[in-house]
Amino acid sequence: MGKAFDIMEELVDKFGVRDTMLMLSDVISAKADHIAGNWQDEGLARQWVKAGQVVRKAVRELPKGPGIK
């Protein structure tokens, strides 16, 4: 699937699905802050904030158990 897929797979293998998704949410939130502060594009920043919220919600909905860490 390509290099990006391999990188994501490595992250999931190393940190688990939950922590990888939480890190992604943090990156998305940082992008939202950067856009709001540097581009002054509040509409685009809100879209990034919403994307981060969606990822965090997905993390809360992950099944609990030893198979998904």
C-alpha positions in Angstrom: 0.0 0.0 0.0 2.9 2.3 0.2 5.3 4.0 2.6 2.5 5.9 4.4 0.7 2.7 5.2 3.9 1.1 6.4 4.6 4.0 8.7 1.0 3.9 10.2 1.3 0.1 10.7 4.6 0.6 12.5 3.0 3.2 14.8 0.0 0.9 15.6 2.4 -2.0 16.2 4.6 0.1 18.5 1.9 2.1 20.4 -1.4 0.3 19.8 -4.5 1.6 18.1 -5.8 3.7 20.9 -2.5 5.6 21.5 -1.9 6.1 17.8 -5.3 7.6 17.4 -4.8 9.8 20.4 -1.5 11.0 19.0 -3.3 11.7 15.7 -6.0 13.7 17.5 -3.2 15.8 19.2 -1.6 16.4 15.8 -4.9 17.5 14.3 -5.5 19.9 17.3 -2.1 21.4 16.9 -2.8 21.9 13.2 -6.0 23.7 14.2 -4.1 26.0 16.5 -1.5 26.7 13.9 -4.1 27.6 11.3 -6.0 29.8 13.7 -2.9 31.6 14.9 -0.9 31.9 11.7 -3.5 31.9 8.9 -6.3 33.6 10.8 -8.7 31.3 9.0 -11.2 30.5 11.7 -13.4 28.5 9.4 -10.6 26.1 8.4 -9.4 25.9 12.0 -12.9 24.9 13.1 -12.9 22.1 10.5 -9.6 20.8 12.0 -11.0 21.1 15.5 -14.0 19.1 14.5 -11.8 16.4 12.8 -9.8 16.1 16.1 -13.1 15.7 18.0 -14.2 13.0 15.6 -11.0 11.0 16.1 -11.2 11.4 19.9 -14.8 10.1 19.8 -13.8 7.1 17.8 -11.1 6.3 20.4 -13.8 6.3 23.1 -15.8 3.8 21.0 -13.0 1.3 20.5 -13.6 -2.1 22.0 -12.0 -2.7 25.3 -9.8 -5.8 25.8 -6.3 -7.2 25.3 -6.6 -7.3 21.5 -6.9 -3.6 21.1 -4.5 -1.6 23.2 
